[in-house]
């Protein structure tokens, strides 16, 4: 065990300092708002590189996203990144939102095609007067202001993708349009992520690729969403959570352990930046970041 820990420490010492970003979603109620701002307050001292706020299908959370981003900008020291999609709005409407964010002082946007109004799995139809795809949206964002733009990537391919050639071509169009970084869909098999990095490097894509990590709070819900978004659930992962449906304390410990193992393995592979899908909860994400050494301070020396 000592040899393993020493080996891990030596590997960690050879990579850049660990950094992370966090994703939140805009609250729907006062109770959810209280939970969100408690989470923001808990995670802010970790000094994330940025925090992103999601955007509902068809702009269904447009105002709530805007208000959440504005409050983070005005009341915290962290940098907010606002999600923006192509769905359900004309170019003029989207451009006005982009300009509003610029005028507000937001300098980072996450440009996404977005899910169909009917939800994941439905057929996507571009707005007749809107940006058709994420690459078009990225180009539109860059034409309005010198934003830092993140885009999505899929280590297991987008559910609608016809094949890897199509997948990588779509990604390359977003990069060529001006994307500054790629944030991936979450995954649980690190070998798939490593293969993904090899694919995009072969395509000549050289911007940073940030792995998306989801700490599992509810395994059953994670399984349902993973089936929709194309993320595979390894058998070993299902076995970890088997029989814990009515044992929330153990489930939380297992969720933290699984995410820590995944992240530590990625660190061993040379990854030093992560994006956590927090689900507006701080506990597991904070524990993982603490294990990574983020926000750690040396204990104060006691007076002699």
Secondary structure in CASP SS format (residue, H / E / C, confidence):
PFRMAT SS
TARGET T0000
AUTHOR 0000-0000-0000
METHOD secondary structure of the structure
MODEL  1
X C 1.00
X H 1.00
X H 1.00
X H 1.00
X H 1.00
X H 1.00
X H 1.00
X H 1.00
X H 1.00
X H 1.00
X H 1.00
X H 1.00
X H 1.00
X C 1.00
X C 1.00
X C 1.00
X C 1.00
X C 1.00
X E 1.00
X E 1.00
X E 1.00
X E 1.00
X E 1.00
X E 1.00
X C 1.00
X C 1.00
X C 1.00
X C 1.00
X C 1.00
X H 1.00
X H 1.00
X H 1.00
X H 1.00
X H 1.00
X H 1.00
X H 1.00
X H 1.00
X H 1.00
X H 1.00
X H 1.00
X H 1.00
X H 1.00
X H 1.00
X H 1.00
X C 1.00
X C 1.00
X C 1.00
X C 1.00
X C 1.00
X C 1.00
X E 1.00
X E 1.00
X E 1.00
X C 1.00
X C 1.00
X C 1.00
X H 1.00
X H 1.00
X H 1.00
X C 1.00
X C 1.00
X H 1.00
X H 1.00
X H 1.00
X H 1.00
X H 1.00
X H 1.00
X H 1.00
X H 1.00
X H 1.00
X H 1.00
X H 1.00
X H 1.00
X H 1.00
X H 1.00
X C 1.00
X C 1.00
X C 1.00
X C 1.00
X E 1.00
X E 1.00
X E 1.00
X E 1.00
X E 1.00
X E 1.00
X C 1.00
X C 1.00
X C 1.00
X C 1.00
X C 1.00
X H 1.00
X H 1.00
X H 1.00
X H 1.00
X H 1.00
X H 1.00
X H 1.00
X H 1.00
X H 1.00
X H 1.00
X H 1.00
X H 1.00
X H 1.00
X H 1.00
X C 1.00
X C 1.00
X C 1.00
X E 1.00
X E 1.00
X E 1.00
X E 1.00
X E 1.00
X C 1.00
X C 1.00
X C 1.00
X C 1.00
X C 1.00
X C 1.00
X C 1.00
X C 1.00
X C 1.00
X C 1.00
X C 1.00
X C 1.00
X C 1.00
X C 1.00
X C 1.00
X C 1.00
X C 1.00
X C 1.00
X C 1.00
X C 1.00
X C 1.00
X H 1.00
X H 1.00
X H 1.00
X H 1.00
X H 1.00
X H 1.00
X H 1.00
X H 1.00
X H 1.00
X H 1.00
X H 1.00
X C 1.00
X C 1.00
X C 1.00
X E 1.00
X E 1.00
X E 1.00
X E 1.00
X E 1.00
X E 1.00
X C 1.00
X C 1.00
X C 1.00
X C 1.00
X C 1.00
X C 1.00
X C 1.00
X C 1.00
X C 1.00
X C 1.00
X H 1.00
X H 1.00
X H 1.00
X H 1.00
X H 1.00
X H 1.00
X H 1.00
X H 1.00
X H 1.00
X H 1.00
X H 1.00
X H 1.00
X H 1.00
X C 1.00
X C 1.00
X C 1.00
X C 1.00
X E 1.00
X E 1.00
X E 1.00
X E 1.00
X E 1.00
X E 1.00
X C 1.00
X C 1.00
X C 1.00
X H 1.00
X H 1.00
X H 1.00
X H 1.00
X H 1.00
X H 1.00
X H 1.00
X H 1.00
X H 1.00
X H 1.00
X H 1.00
X H 1.00
X H 1.00
X C 1.00
X C 1.00
X C 1.00
X C 1.00
X C 1.00
X E 1.00
X E 1.00
X E 1.00
X E 1.00
X E 1.00
X E 1.00
X C 1.00
X C 1.00
X C 1.00
X C 1.00
X C 1.00
X H 1.00
X H 1.00
X H 1.00
X H 1.00
X H 1.00
X H 1.00
X H 1.00
X H 1.00
X H 1.00
X H 1.00
X H 1.00
X C 1.00
X C 1.00
X C 1.00
X C 1.00
X C 1.00
X H 1.00
X H 1.00
X H 1.00
X H 1.00
X H 1.00
X H 1.00
X H 1.00
X C 1.00
X C 1.00
X C 1.00
X C 1.00
X C 1.00
X C 1.00
X H 1.00
X H 1.00
X H 1.00
X H 1.00
X H 1.00
X H 1.00
X H 1.00
X H 1.00
X H 1.00
X H 1.00
X H 1.00
X H 1.00
X H 1.00
X H 1.00
X H 1.00
X H 1.00
X H 1.00
X H 1.00
X H 1.00
X H 1.00
X H 1.00
X C 1.00
X C 1.00
X C 1.00
X C 1.00
X E 1.00
X E 1.00
X E 1.00
X E 1.00
X E 1.00
X C 1.00
X C 1.00
X C 1.00
X C 1.00
X C 1.00
X H 1.00
X H 1.00
X H 1.00
X H 1.00
X H 1.00
X H 1.00
X H 1.00
X H 1.00
X H 1.00
X C 1.00
X C 1.00
X C 1.00
X C 1.00
X C 1.00
X C 1.00
X C 1.00
X C 1.00
X C 1.00
X C 1.00
X C 1.00
X C 1.00
X C 1.00
END
